[in-house]
Amino acid sequence: FDYEKGVSLMRGLNKYEGIFGLSIEEELKKRVPEIRNANFCFLHDVEAFALGESWFGEVRNVDKILCLCIGTGTGSAFVENREVLKNKGRGVPANGWIFDTPFRESIIDDYLSVRGLASLSRRILGTEASGSELYAQCRENHSGALLVYREFGEILRDAVTPFLNEFKPRAVVMGGQISKSFSYFGRAFRTECVKRNIRVCTEPEPSLRAMQGLLLEMRRRGKRELP
């Protein structure tokens, strides 16, 4: 996606094909005349989340932050001095995205995601379970659900530890739907962070942080004056 121009360049995902090459802003304004004078700003959701966190979140005074949003996939952003890093190097992958990093038999995204969790639950429980279902079962001390999340946490540790070693963040912020269950799967990962004196926290209001980040980006682009 071209975030500066608001043009979709995505193909091969079994979705979005119909909007390839279109200006989203122009198309929306054609269809909704009431917004023809509105300012538009496009930003990757995890980047917006990371900006909001670095300015307004619990770790806003920390200079190096790794943001992870685990949900439909593995979203990530590397932040230094409130700037999202996108250039490869210094422990940062291209665009700051870890999702396509080779891991085990595939890539990280196939393991730290809804489908990764479904695969684990299918192997351990014999049936697929959603994150919310597993969370409810864990609250009832269901041994199988607890085992699913324990293994999921070990995967998180193994997948992300190399980035902890290379980027050396001072804090890791967890967001995304699956991260709401961090208390059940985060132990192994938190242990690795503690060894490195890295603070770990979960964001209870990820959507708020993302909107704050989007507004900050609008101000940076000169599209809106903010207090």
Secondary structure, DSSP 8 states (H G I E B T S, - for coil): -BTTTTBB---SSSSSGGGBT-BHHHHHHHH-GGGTT-------HHHHHHHHHHHHSTTTT-SEEEEEEESSSEEEEEEETTEEE-SSBTTB-GGG--TTSEETTEEGGGTSSHHHHHHHHHHHHSS---HHHHHHHHHTT-HHHHHHHHHHHHHHHHHHHHHHHHH--SEEEEESSGGGGHHHH-HHHHHHHHHTT-EEEE-S-HHHHHHHHHHHHHHHTTS----
